Amino acid sequence: MSTRSEKYIRDVAIQSDGTPCAFIGRNAPTQYINRQHQYYAKRTQKFIHERAKYSSDFVQAFVQGICPNDFYKYVSTYIRLSDIASLSATSTKNIDDVKVILFADEKIDYFPVGAKLETMGSTWLCTNPSNISSVHGKAVVQRCNAAYCLYDYYGNIVTEPIVVEKRLMSGNDNATPQTLVLMDGYFNVTCQLNEYTSRLGQSKRIILGSKAYHITGFTDFIQEFTGDYNSVHILQFTVRIEEPTVDDDLENHIENGRNYSFTATIDGAEKLTVGTQATLEATFVKNGVAVPATAKYPQTWIWSSSDETIATVDASGTVTAKSAGNVQIKAVLEECERVSATVELVVEEAQTKPYITFNGVVPSVITQYSSATFGAAYYENGVLSDDVKVEWSFSGADEGAYLTVVNGNTITLTCLRSDGTPLTVKASYGDVENSVKIRLEAY
């Protein structure tokens, strides 16, 4: 090696104070602290990174795995998407399904196994990176040629890209060859291990196209760094064809999909008088069970009115009656627009006769050990009478099925057990009264 070449290498590998510069401005993880920077002369590096944009295979891509603190975060960058020259005409892989990528950005010299990138209309999976042996960031990636479909928490259909290859079966289940019909239906699957694909370890089934497949050889333990389960980002398994069940949703390609339901209900007043307000409450119902919002899974409802000249509704579900007529109030779950509910509201002209109206959210159902609080208000000549105290009475359901706490014109009801007869709650003042029926249901 000439003295001049040694100088070029030394300029790249060593800082002026003599310390290695392997991690200066680069994205390699802390586990690579032992690695010195690969020996490329500065002029060679400059040529690679500055001339990449003139290649015919230079593309923009959205890439995971290159942010040290967030594996799943997508970042926009530029890469070369090059053919693998070693693929022969007899190879089982298509040339356009397996590529070598090279990062144009010199700060990216690390791309982990299991990371995905999106470009050229497809999602690609890193299956063979060259993080240790390569002198710059590159890896072998495979085009995801199929998808695993499932519902997320809110009911959105998630499409998780996977790589499917036809292979001989490999398995670890208890099925014996004597009981299997060895059809032309065995495939190896490789995909990213994440919150969605990890469910396959429990379901052991997947819908691909119009067929159902049984999962075996589930391998979710291949570590990038020995002993570090946080570095497991690749999942591999074998699938074999089997008969779908009546619960499989073949249209949306979701295993057992017909057993899932994501709906909503709206509780509150069904009738208003012009000039009055009422608050409606939307509830997310998942698989037939009401699901409250949590910090991890919030719920944001988008409210709308079919005719704002009759009634308007704000972001909190409070309806203001404007003019007489019928109007539909709709609530759509922002986290999944497929989930919505609609209620028809009747708006009547202001009454000159005294009347009582309920305010707050009056539920149609109270489940066991749950409570609901709402109030009643007395109006005379269309004006609220604040000094009037209404009287409460209850009928229908057995007295042992519920508990009441009355606080002036506000009442709190608690369901203790179910009752076949709805509870009728009546608010009255003199000869003026109003009532509502509420079902009491146990789990």
C-alpha positions as CSV (number, residue, x, y, z in Angstrom):
1,M,0.0,0.0,0.0
2,S,1.4,3.4,-0.9
3,T,2.0,6.1,1.6
4,R,-0.6,8.2,-0.1
5,S,-3.3,5.5,0.2
6,E,-2.5,5.0,3.9
7,K,-3.1,8.7,4.4
8,Y,-6.5,8.6,2.7
9,I,-7.5,5.6,4.9
10,R,-6.2,7.3,8.1
11,D,-8.1,10.5,7.4
12,V,-11.3,8.5,7.4
13,A,-10.7,6.0,10.2
14,I,-9.0,8.2,12.8
15,Q,-9.8,11.7,14.2
16,S,-7.2,14.3,14.8
17,D,-6.9,13.3,18.4
18,G,-6.3,9.7,17.6
19,T,-9.7,8.3,18.5
20,P,-11.9,6.2,16.1
21,C,-14.5,8.1,14.2
22,A,-16.7,5.1,13.5
23,F,-19.9,6.6,15.0
24,I,-19.5,10.2,14.1
25,G,-22.8,11.2,12.6
26,R,-23.7,7.6,11.8
27,N,-26.7,5.5,12.8
28,A,-25.0,2.3,13.9
29,P,-26.2,0.9,17.3
30,T,-24.2,0.9,20.5
31,Q,-23.6,-2.9,20.1
32,Y,-21.2,-2.0,17.2
33,I,-18.8,-0.1,19.5
34,N,-16.1,-2.6,18.8
35,R,-16.2,-2.0,15.1
36,Q,-13.8,0.5,13.6
37,H,-14.9,2.4,10.6
38,Q,-14.5,0.4,7.4
39,Y,-11.5,1.3,5.4
40,Y,-12.7,3.4,2.5
41,A,-10.6,6.3,1.4
42,K,-12.3,9.6,1.6
43,R,-12.2,10.2,-2.1
44,T,-13.8,6.7,-2.7
45,Q,-16.6,7.5,-0.2
46,K,-17.2,10.8,-1.8
47,F,-17.6,9.1,-5.2
48,I,-20.0,6.5,-3.9
49,H,-22.3,8.9,-2.1
50,E,-22.2,11.9,-4.5
51,R,-22.5,9.8,-7.7
52,A,-25.3,7.5,-6.5
53,K,-28.0,9.9,-7.8
54,Y,-26.7,9.4,-11.4
55,S,-27.5,5.6,-11.3
56,S,-30.5,4.3,-13.2
57,D,-31.7,2.4,-10.1
58,F,-31.6,5.5,-7.8
59,V,-34.9,5.8,-6.0
60,Q,-36.6,7.6,-3.0
61,A,-37.7,5.2,-0.2
62,F,-39.4,5.3,3.1
63,V,-37.2,3.2,5.4
64,Q,-37.5,1.7,8.9
65,G,-34.7,0.6,11.2
66,I,-32.3,3.5,10.6
67,C,-33.3,5.6,13.6
68,P,-31.3,4.3,16.6
69,N,-34.1,4.9,19.2
70,D,-37.2,3.9,17.1
71,F,-36.9,0.7,15.0
72,Y,-40.4,1.1,13.5
73,K,-40.2,4.8,12.5
74,Y,-40.2,5.5,8.7
75,V,-37.7,8.0,7.4
76,S,-37.5,9.3,3.8
77,T,-34.1,8.8,2.2
78,Y,-32.5,7.8,-1.1
79,I,-31.2,4.4,-2.1
80,R,-29.9,2.4,-5.0
81,L,-32.2,-0.6,-5.7
82,S,-29.8,-2.9,-7.6
83,D,-30.1,-6.4,-9.1
84,I,-28.4,-9.3,-7.6
85,A,-26.0,-10.4,-10.3
86,S,-25.7,-14.0,-9.0
87,L,-29.3,-14.9,-9.7
88,S,-29.3,-17.5,-12.5
89,A,-32.0,-18.4,-15.0
90,T,-32.8,-21.5,-13.0
91,S,-33.3,-19.6,-9.7
92,T,-36.6,-19.9,-7.9
93,K,-36.5,-16.2,-7.2
94,N,-37.6,-13.5,-9.7
95,I,-35.0,-10.8,-10.3
96,D,-37.5,-8.1,-9.4
97,D,-38.3,-9.8,-6.1
98,V,-34.7,-9.8,-4.6
99,K,-32.5,-6.7,-4.6
100,V,-29.4,-5.2,-3.1
101,I,-29.9,-1.8,-1.6
102,L,-27.2,0.8,-1.1
103,F,-27.9,3.9,0.9
104,A,-26.9,7.2,-0.7
105,D,-26.6,9.0,2.6
106,E,-23.1,8.3,4.1
107,K,-24.5,8.6,7.6
108,I,-26.5,5.4,7.1
109,D,-24.2,2.5,7.4
110,Y,-26.6,0.2,9.4
111,F,-29.8,-1.4,8.3
112,P,-31.2,-4.2,10.6
113,V,-32.8,-7.5,9.6
114,G,-36.6,-7.3,9.8
115,A,-36.8,-3.6,8.9
116,K,-39.1,-2.6,6.0
117,L,-38.8,-0.1,3.3
118,E,-41.4,1.2,0.8
119,T,-40.5,2.2,-2.8
120,M,-41.5,1.4,-6.4
121,G,-45.1,0.6,-5.3
122,S,-44.1,-2.3,-3.0
123,T,-42.9,-3.0,0.5
124,W,-39.5,-4.7,0.9
125,L,-38.1,-6.7,3.8
126,C,-34.5,-6.7,4.9
127,T,-33.5,-10.4,5.1
128,N,-29.7,-10.3,4.8
129,P,-28.0,-7.1,5.8
130,S,-24.2,-6.4,5.5
131,N,-23.8,-4.3,8.6
132,I,-20.5,-5.8,9.7
133,S,-18.8,-6.9,6.5
134,S,-19.7,-4.1,4.2
135,V,-17.8,-0.8,4.0
136,H,-21.0,1.2,3.5
137,G,-24.8,0.7,4.2
138,K,-26.2,-2.1,2.1
139,A,-28.5,-5.1,2.4
140,V,-30.3,-7.8,0.5
141,V,-34.1,-7.1,0.6
142,Q,-37.0,-9.2,-0.7
143,R,-40.2,-7.8,-2.1
144,C,-43.3,-8.6,0.0
145,N,-45.5,-10.5,-2.4
146,A,-48.5,-11.2,-0.1
147,A,-50.2,-9.7,2.9
148,Y,-51.5,-10.9,6.3
149,C,-54.8,-9.1,7.0
150,L,-56.3,-8.5,10.5
151,Y,-58.3,-6.0,12.6
152,D,-56.6,-3.6,14.8
153,Y,-58.0,-2.5,18.2
154,Y,-60.6,-0.2,16.7
155,G,-61.7,-2.3,13.8
156,N,-59.5,-1.0,11.0
157,I,-58.3,-3.6,8.5
158,V,-54.5,-3.8,8.8
159,T,-52.6,-5.2,5.8
160,E,-49.2,-6.5,7.0
161,P,-46.8,-7.2,4.1
162,I,-45.1,-10.7,4.1
163,V,-42.8,-12.7,1.9
164,V,-44.1,-16.0,0.7
165,E,-41.8,-18.6,-0.9
166,K,-42.7,-22.1,-2.1
167,R,-40.7,-24.7,-0.2
168,L,-40.8,-28.1,1.3
169,M,-42.7,-28.2,4.6
170,S,-40.8,-27.6,7.9
171,G,-42.9,-28.0,11.0
172,N,-42.9,-28.6,14.8
173,D,-46.5,-29.5,15.4
174,N,-47.9,-33.0,16.3
175,A,-49.4,-33.8,12.9
176,T,-47.9,-37.0,11.5
177,P,-47.3,-37.5,7.7
178,Q,-49.8,-40.4,7.7
179,T,-52.7,-38.0,8.5
180,L,-51.7,-35.3,6.0
181,V,-52.7,-35.0,2.4
182,L,-49.4,-33.7,0.9
183,M,-50.8,-31.3,-1.6
184,D,-49.1,-28.6,-3.6
185,G,-49.7,-26.1,-0.8
186,Y,-46.7,-25.6,1.4
187,F,-45.0,-22.3,1.7
188,N,-42.4,-20.6,3.8
189,V,-43.3,-17.1,5.1
190,T,-40.9,-14.4,6.3
191,C,-42.2,-11.1,7.8
192,Q,-41.4,-8.5,10.3
193,L,-42.1,-9.4,13.9
194,N,-44.4,-6.7,15.4
195,E,-47.6,-6.2,17.4
196,Y,-49.7,-7.5,14.6
197,T,-47.7,-10.5,13.3
198,S,-47.1,-11.8,16.8
199,R,-50.8,-12.7,17.0
200,L,-50.1,-15.5,14.5
201,G,-48.4,-17.4,17.3
202,Q,-51.8,-17.7,19.0
203,S,-54.2,-18.1,16.1
204,K,-51.9,-20.6,14.2
205,R,-54.0,-19.8,11.0
206,I,-53.8,-17.3,8.2
207,I,-55.9,-16.4,5.2
208,L,-54.0,-16.0,1.9
209,G,-56.0,-15.2,-1.1
210,S,-59.1,-17.5,-1.2
211,K,-57.5,-20.2,1.0
212,A,-56.9,-20.9,4.7
213,Y,-53.5,-22.0,5.9
214,H,-52.3,-23.7,9.1
215,I,-49.1,-22.2,10.6
216,T,-46.3,-24.4,11.9
217,G,-42.6,-23.9,12.6
218,F,-43.4,-20.5,14.2
219,T,-39.9,-18.9,14.7
220,D,-40.0,-15.7,16.7
221,F,-36.7,-15.9,18.5
222,I,-34.0,-15.1,15.9
223,Q,-31.9,-12.4,17.6
224,E,-29.7,-9.8,15.9
225,F,-27.6,-9.5,19.1
226,T,-27.1,-12.6,21.2
227,G,-29.2,-12.7,24.3
228,D,-31.1,-9.5,23.4
229,Y,-34.8,-10.3,22.8
230,N,-35.4,-6.7,22.0
231,S,-33.4,-7.3,18.9
232,V,-35.8,-9.9,17.5
233,H,-37.4,-8.3,14.5
234,I,-37.8,-11.1,12.0
235,L,-40.5,-13.8,12.0
236,Q,-40.5,-17.0,10.0
237,F,-42.9,-19.9,9.7
238,T,-44.3,-22.5,7.3
239,V,-48.0,-22.7,6.2
240,R,-49.9,-25.6,4.8
241,I,-53.3,-25.4,3.1
242,E,-56.4,-26.4,5.0
243,E,-60.1,-25.9,4.7
244,P,-61.5,-22.5,5.7
245,T,-64.2,-22.4,8.5
246,V,-67.6,-20.6,8.4
247,D,-66.1,-18.0,10.7
248,D,-63.3,-17.0,8.3
249,D,-63.8,-13.8,6.4
250,L,-62.5,-14.7,2.9
251,E,-63.6,-11.4,1.4
252,N,-61.4,-9.4,3.7
253,H,-58.9,-12.2,4.1
254,I,-59.2,-12.3,7.9
255,E,-59.0,-15.5,9.9
256,N,-62.1,-15.9,12.2
257,G,-63.1,-12.4,10.9
258,R,-66.8,-13.1,11.1
259,N,-66.7,-13.3,14.8
260,Y,-65.5,-9.7,15.2
261,S,-67.9,-6.7,15.3
262,F,-67.1,-3.0,15.8
263,T,-70.2,-0.8,16.2
264,A,-71.4,2.2,18.2
265,T,-74.5,3.4,20.0
266,I,-75.7,6.9,21.0
267,D,-77.5,7.6,24.2
268,G,-79.4,10.7,25.2
269,A,-82.6,12.7,24.5
270,E,-84.7,11.8,21.5
271,K,-86.9,14.9,21.6
272,L,-86.0,18.6,22.1
273,T,-87.9,21.9,22.2
274,V,-86.7,24.8,20.1
275,G,-84.1,26.8,22.1
276,T,-83.1,23.9,24.4
277,Q,-80.0,21.8,24.5
278,A,-79.1,18.2,25.3
279,T,-75.9,16.2,25.4
280,L,-75.6,12.9,23.5
281,E,-73.0,10.3,24.4
282,A,-71.5,7.9,21.9
283,T,-70.2,4.5,23.0
284,F,-67.8,2.2,21.2
285,V,-69.1,-1.4,21.2
286,K,-66.5,-4.1,20.4
287,N,-67.7,-7.7,19.9
288,G,-71.0,-6.8,21.6
289,V,-69.4,-5.2,24.7
290,A,-69.2,-1.5,25.4
291,V,-65.5,-0.4,25.6
292,P,-64.5,2.8,27.4
293,A,-61.7,5.1,26.2
294,T,-58.3,4.7,27.9
295,A,-55.0,6.5,27.7
296,K,-53.5,3.9,25.4
297,Y,-56.7,3.6,23.3
298,P,-58.4,7.0,23.2
299,Q,-61.7,7.6,21.5
300,T,-62.5,10.8,19.5
301,W,-66.0,11.2,18.1
302,I,-66.8,13.4,15.1
303,W,-70.3,14.7,15.4
304,S,-72.5,16.0,12.6
305,S,-76.1,17.1,11.9
306,S,-78.0,16.2,8.8
307,D,-79.7,19.6,8.9
308,E,-78.2,22.5,10.9
309,T,-81.2,24.7,10.4
310,I,-83.1,22.3,12.7
311,A,-80.3,21.4,15.1
312,T,-76.5,21.8,15.5
313,V,-74.1,19.6,17.4
314,D,-70.7,20.5,18.8
315,A,-67.5,18.5,19.3
316,S,-68.7,17.3,22.7
317,G,-72.0,16.0,21.4
318,T,-74.2,18.8,22.8
319,V,-77.2,19.4,20.5
320,T,-78.8,22.8,20.2
321,A,-82.4,22.8,18.8
322,K,-82.9,25.6,16.2
323,S,-86.3,25.0,14.6
324,A,-89.0,22.4,14.5
325,G,-88.5,19.2,12.5
326,N,-86.7,15.9,12.4
327,V,-82.9,15.7,12.2
328,Q,-80.3,12.9,12.2
329,I,-77.3,13.3,14.6
330,K,-74.3,11.1,13.6
331,A,-71.2,10.2,15.5
332,V,-68.2,8.7,13.7
333,L,-65.2,7.3,15.6
334,E,-62.1,9.2,14.3
335,E,-59.8,6.3,15.0
336,C,-61.9,4.1,12.7
337,E,-64.4,5.7,10.3
338,R,-66.1,2.4,9.7
339,V,-67.5,2.7,13.3
340,S,-70.5,5.1,13.5
341,A,-74.0,5.5,15.0
342,T,-76.9,7.7,14.0
343,V,-79.9,8.8,16.1
344,E,-83.0,10.6,14.9
345,L,-84.0,13.7,17.0
346,V,-87.4,15.3,17.0
347,V,-87.4,19.1,17.6
348,E,-90.7,20.6,18.6
349,E,-91.9,24.2,18.7
350,A,-91.5,25.9,22.0
351,Q,-94.4,25.1,24.3
352,T,-96.4,27.7,26.2
353,K,-97.7,25.0,28.5
354,P,-95.4,24.0,31.3
355,Y,-93.2,20.9,30.6
356,I,-90.4,18.9,32.1
357,T,-87.3,17.8,30.1
358,F,-84.4,15.6,31.0
359,N,-80.9,16.9,30.7
360,G,-77.5,15.2,30.6
361,V,-77.1,11.8,29.0
362,V,-80.1,9.5,29.7
363,P,-78.9,5.9,28.9
364,S,-81.1,3.3,27.4
365,V,-79.2,0.5,29.2
366,I,-77.3,0.4,32.5
367,T,-75.1,-2.7,33.0
368,Q,-74.6,-4.4,36.4
369,Y,-72.7,-2.3,39.0
370,S,-72.6,0.7,36.5
371,S,-74.1,4.0,37.3
372,A,-75.7,6.9,35.3
373,T,-76.4,10.4,36.4
374,F,-78.8,12.8,34.7
375,G,-81.3,15.6,35.7
376,A,-84.7,17.1,35.0
377,A,-85.7,20.7,34.4
378,Y,-89.1,22.4,34.6
379,Y,-90.0,25.0,32.0
380,E,-92.9,27.4,32.0
381,N,-93.7,29.6,29.0
382,G,-90.6,28.2,27.4
383,V,-88.4,29.5,30.2
384,L,-86.4,27.4,32.7
385,S,-87.7,27.7,36.3
386,D,-84.6,27.3,38.4
387,D,-86.4,27.4,41.7
388,V,-88.7,24.4,40.9
389,K,-87.8,21.1,42.6
390,V,-89.1,18.1,40.7
391,E,-90.3,14.9,42.3
392,W,-88.9,11.5,41.3
393,S,-90.7,8.2,41.2
394,F,-89.8,4.7,39.9
395,S,-91.8,1.7,38.7
396,G,-91.5,-1.4,36.5
397,A,-88.3,-3.1,37.6
398,D,-88.0,-4.8,41.0
399,E,-86.7,-2.4,43.7
400,G,-83.9,-4.8,44.6
401,A,-82.5,-4.5,41.0
402,Y,-81.3,-0.9,41.3
403,L,-80.2,1.8,43.7
404,T,-81.1,5.5,43.5
405,V,-79.5,8.6,44.9
406,V,-81.5,11.8,44.5
407,N,-79.9,15.2,44.8
408,G,-82.5,17.8,44.0
409,N,-83.2,17.8,40.3
410,T,-80.4,15.3,39.6
411,I,-80.5,11.6,40.1
412,T,-77.9,8.8,40.1
413,L,-79.0,5.3,39.2
414,T,-76.9,2.1,39.8
415,C,-77.8,-1.3,38.4
416,L,-77.5,-4.1,41.0
417,R,-78.8,-6.9,38.8
418,S,-80.8,-7.5,35.7
419,D,-84.5,-7.3,35.5
420,G,-86.8,-8.4,32.6
421,T,-89.0,-5.3,33.1
422,P,-87.5,-1.9,32.2
423,L,-87.2,0.6,35.0
424,T,-89.5,3.6,34.4
425,V,-88.0,6.9,35.8
426,K,-90.6,9.7,36.2
427,A,-89.9,13.3,37.0
428,S,-93.0,15.4,37.9
429,Y,-94.1,18.8,39.3
430,G,-97.8,19.2,40.0
431,D,-99.6,17.9,36.9
432,V,-96.6,18.1,34.7
433,E,-94.5,15.0,34.2
434,N,-92.0,13.3,31.9
435,S,-90.6,9.7,32.0
436,V,-88.0,7.5,30.5
437,K,-87.5,3.7,30.4
438,I,-84.1,2.2,31.1
439,R,-83.1,-1.5,30.8
440,L,-81.1,-3.1,33.6
441,E,-78.8,-5.8,32.3
442,A,-76.2,-8.0,34.1
443,Y,-73.0,-9.3,32.5
